[in-house]
Amino acid sequence: MTQSQQGEPKRHRSRRSAKRKMRLADVARRAGVSEATASRAINRPELVRQEVRERVARAVQELSYVAHGAARALASDRTHSIGLIVPTLRTAVFAESAEILQQALNRSGYHLIIASSEYDKAREYHEVRALLQHGIDGMVLVGQDHAPELWQLLERSGLPFVTAFQHAGESSYPCIGVDNRQEFYDATRFLINLGHTNIGVLTAETAGNERLAARVAGARDCIGDHGLPKPDVVEVPSTLTDARQGLRRLVERNAHVTAVACTNDLMAFGALAECRTLSIDVPGQLSVIGFDDLDIAEHTQPSLTTVRLPLAEQSRRVGEYLLARIEGRDAPSSTRLKASFIVRESTGRPPEPARATVQRGSADAGPLQTPSSKKRARSAAE
């Protein structure tokens, strides 16, 4: 009687361990190309004809081939990975930009590794350090406001990197993006050109967010340059509920306000929602503008006038810059992009009494009525 017949279980080699691991040579043989061509089709697909790329891709799929990352990095001195650190993944703008950048990098054989700092500079530093230790070929950061230790870390690493979403003319570091101050200056000027002279600003928290701070500065500068009174600025946490409360606070504090410049679309969505609750007609009594042009902006009631960021162009240029630097080619270290101003239904000329105030300097602008202001008026009458 054999041992197995006596009760000892048979030892079977697993199906997985019995299979030989597929190699690049197997892929090349299946696709009918050389190993060098197969390697290029996998790592640098833009250098290979489409018909060859498709044959190699079919072979990779049929053989379930996975390149050995460490061996690949040793052979090419590259990991074909780009790191992206964003302040948060809960914001549609960053999520959309990451997706566009990933698609652009994929076409050149690179992939994107994403991490979030949650607006914490210490956490951002540790995330960057972890990515460097993991092995990446380039890095993308959001904006210019980072810890000195992080800049030092990147400079010492010798790694190509670039900042996005905020163009800083005097920056010592590569940057690609819009000038947030100027874009919001221009948006505020649009309201002034419509005839608005009493403009409020509703913003999410600006601490640790240089882009929002720049937009608030742009609104203040524009209003000051046109000789108008300083704007009421209400700053609230970045939620729809807080944006609604911020709009209510703004109109209760300044009943003569006829326009609200919101530093992002989320604030504007909250403002529009609260206007409906307060029975404030938009744009008849109050004009509202946003910034970002999220997908839902054209579907709100009324549709939102807003600033559209050039996310696709920004992501494309970021990818082109990093790939050029990785390959040792020169590339512009500073690229200022231009946003688009999208005029929809949420803006119009101020109410007639407000225009009369501008023309005659005497007429009552007709204050906005909120539940709180109505209650105070009743109390005064009693």
Secondary structure as UniProt FT lines:
FT   TURN            3..7
FT   HELIX           15..18
FT   HELIX           24..31
FT   HELIX           35..43
FT   HELIX           45..47
FT   HELIX           50..63
FT   HELIX           69..76
FT   STRAND          81..86
FT   HELIX           92..106
FT   TURN            107..109
FT   STRAND          111..116
FT   TURN            118..119
FT   HELIX           121..134
FT   STRAND          138..142
FT   HELIX           148..157
FT   STRAND          161..164
FT   TURN            169..170
FT   STRAND          175..178
FT   HELIX           180..194
FT   STRAND          199..204
FT   TURN            207..208
FT   HELIX           210..225
FT   TURN            226..227
FT   STRAND          233..236
FT   HELIX           240..253
FT   TURN            255..256
FT   STRAND          259..262
FT   HELIX           265..277
FT   TURN            278..279
FT   TURN            282..285
FT   STRAND          287..289
FT   HELIX           295..299
FT   STRAND          305..308
FT   HELIX           311..326
FT   TURN            327..328
FT   STRAND          334..337
FT   STRAND          340..342
FT   TURN            345..346
FT   HELIX           352..360
FT   HELIX           371..381
//
